[in-house]
């Protein structure tokens, strides 16, 4: 059910990372608010990274190749 909600909310990084971060936080005895903070920080960083990459592609001078078919 959690996976469904994360997909519906378009939170791909949290979907991909929550289990790993949960295990790390459990091992480090991190409380729940800090667990959520780590997850949301990763989501924001990933979104910023993707936006920067997409912006670079849009502003590049490289011509777009169209597939024939």
N, C-alpha and C positions, 0 to 999 in steps of 0.2 A: 504494500500500500504506500509506503514511504517513497519508493521509486516512482510510482505513478504520480504522486503529488509533486515530486521534484521535477519530473519531466513536464508536467502541466504548468508549473511555475517557471519553467525554462531556467533551471539552475544546474547546468551540466557539470560544473566543477564540483559542486557539493555532492551531486549524485555519484560522481566518480571517486571522490576522496573521503566521504564521510566515514567509511569503515576503517580506513587506514588512520585517519585523524583520531577517531574514537579509541582505537587500540593504543596509539601514542599517548593520548591524554589519560587513559586509564593507567598506563604504565608509569606516567609522571604524576599521578594523583591530581590531575587538573580538574577544577570544578566545571560544572555544566556551562555557566556563562562564558568562561574562557574557551571551552570547546566550541561553542557557537561562534565566538569571536574569530577563532582560527579558521573555521570553515568559511565564514562570510568574507574574511580578508582574502582567502584564496580565490573565492568567486570573483571578488572585485578586481584583484590583480590579473586574473585570467581574462576578464572582460576588457580591462584596459589594454592588455597585450594584444588581444584580437582586434580591438578598435584601431590601435596604432598600426597594426599590420594591414588592415583593410584600408585605412587612410593612405598608407604608403602606396598600395596597389592602385588606388583610385587616382592619386596624384602623379604616378609614374608616367613616363613618356613611352613606355613599352606598349606596342600595339596589341590589341586583343585578337587572338586567333580564333576563328569560328570553325567548328567541326562541320565537315560536309556530310550529308547523309540524310 
